[in-house]
Amino acid sequence: MGKRFSRAFALLLVPFVGSFIIRLLYYTNKIKFHSPDTITETSVIFACWHGELLMLPYFYKHYRKNPRVKALISPHFDGKLIAKTINFFGFDSLSGSSDKSPARVLIQAIKSLKEGYDIGITPDGPKGPRHNMADGIIIMAQKTSAKILLVEIKPTKYWKLNSWDKFVIPKPFGTIHYYSSSEIDVSTLSIEEARTLLQEGLLKHEK
């Protein structure tokens, strides 16, 4: 009963506080986009490493003023907290991961792309290995002909957690650099070719 109550309380409080902190960090930093001026209006898969996802909503909103996006989120409790937090930015979510219901969430993502939703995904989540590209993003892109946008989020001042993904939290009063690729078409590539291309693209500005 105690654990159930504490989790229910956390689901009420943490997403609200978390969304406030994300906004605070964004507006207390200088923001620089190193990205295409525009992207297609059709469905796009936005991909970034798990450790850099905190500030991803503002990159998405840079291109989509009216969000129509679903993020692939772990079904674990921390995933529920993330899902409720991104709701404050207009994101929906799909619950699933590479270790729990992978086929179901992949089918849901493909269906959502065909319905006109963008998809947000961390291809090394939810548990790693860090910076290891899973195949799900490639399969959903090839099944729907959706393009992939690779996003790197690099603050100049930050805290780095001692977690498997080395989760990065920007500090105030620095600069957040958003780097992204042009839209990538993997429809004619093999899984291995696509994996190498995407993994190298997401490590382009890694120090």
PyMOL commands that set and color helices and strands:
alter all, ss='L'
color gray80, all
select helices_A, chain A and resi 2-27+50-63+77-87+102-114+136-144+191-202
alter helices_A, ss='H'
color red, helices_A
select strands_A, chain A and resi 30-34+44-47+69-73+92-95+118-121+147-155+158-160+168-170+175-180
alter strands_A, ss='S'
color yellow, strands_A
deselect
rebuild
show_as cartoon
